[in-house]
């Protein structure tokens, strides 16, 4: 299970206190919860217009969300707050390539 981030204060906290990681065409700003916390991860996406029209941005978002669901069920995504984004090159990536970049990014987040 993955929750969504909607509150403005959460985005402000991510901006101020968050750590950053990059892998391939993906980047992530994150704040990990203390060990032993049983809350699901909270996720938001920052996909700008440079990525392409709404159809392309929504396709990339769906692919990332599916990859995160798989990672969450495999316990690869620790509890915390995450803001995921992409470079414009993500629009031309296949699902397999995006999943590969996402797996590398999550490995860096887990550290």
N, C-alpha and C positions, 0 to 999 in steps of 0.2 A: 504494500500500500504506500502511496506517495501523496502527500498533501501539497496544496498550492500556496504560494506566497502572494498575498494581495495587499497587505497593509503598507502604507508609505513608510512607517517607522522601521519596518523590516528591511526595506530597500536602503534606507538611510544607514541602518546599522551595518548592512553588508558593505556599503560603500566606505564606511569609516573604519570598520574593524576586520573586514574580510581579507582572507589570503587569496592569492591568485595562482592559477595553473593554466598551462596551455598544452595542447597536443594536436598536431595536424591543423585542421581548420577550425577547431573548437577551443573555447576558453571558458573558464569557470571562476567565479568569485564565490568563496564558501566560508562558512563558520561551522566547525564541527561541534556537536554537543558533547558534554563530558561523557566518559565511558560509563556504561550502566544505564544510560537513558533509554527508555523504551518507547520514545515517540517516533513516529515515522519521519523519514526525510521530508523536508519542505523544499519545493522546486519552483523556479520561475525561469522564463526565457526572455532574452533580449535579442530579437531578430529584427534588425533595421531594414529600411527600404533599399539599402545598398545590396541586400541579398537578392532582391528581385520583387516581382509583383506579389500580391497577397496569396495567390495560388502556390507559388514557389515557397514563400515563407511558411505557409501552413503545412506543406508537404514535409519540409525540413523539420518543423516542430513535431509533427506526428511521428516521424522516424526517430527523432531524439527521445520523445516520450516513450515509444515502444522499447527502445534500447534501455532506457532508465528503468522501466518496469521489469525487464528481464534481469537487470543488474540488481535491483532491489530484491527480487525474489531469490536471487543467488547470494544475497547478503554481501554484495560488492559495494553497495552504497550505504555508508555509515549514517547514523542519525545526525542531522544538521540542517543548515540552510544553504541552498545552492542557487546561484544565478548563472545560467548557461547562455552562451552566445556563440556566434559563428563569424567567420570572415565571409566575404562575398563568394569565395571559391566553393563553399559548401553546397551551393545550388547545383553544381555539376557533379557532385559526388553521388555514388550509388549507395543503397542501404548498407551493403557490406562494408564499404569504405568508411561511411559515417560510424558504423558500429565499431569498427577497428579503432578509429580515432577516439571514440567515446570510452572504449575499454582502456586505452592508454591514458586518457585523461583521468579516469577514476583510479587507476593505479597510482598516479601522481598525487591525487587528493588523499588517498589512504596513506601514502607516504612511506 
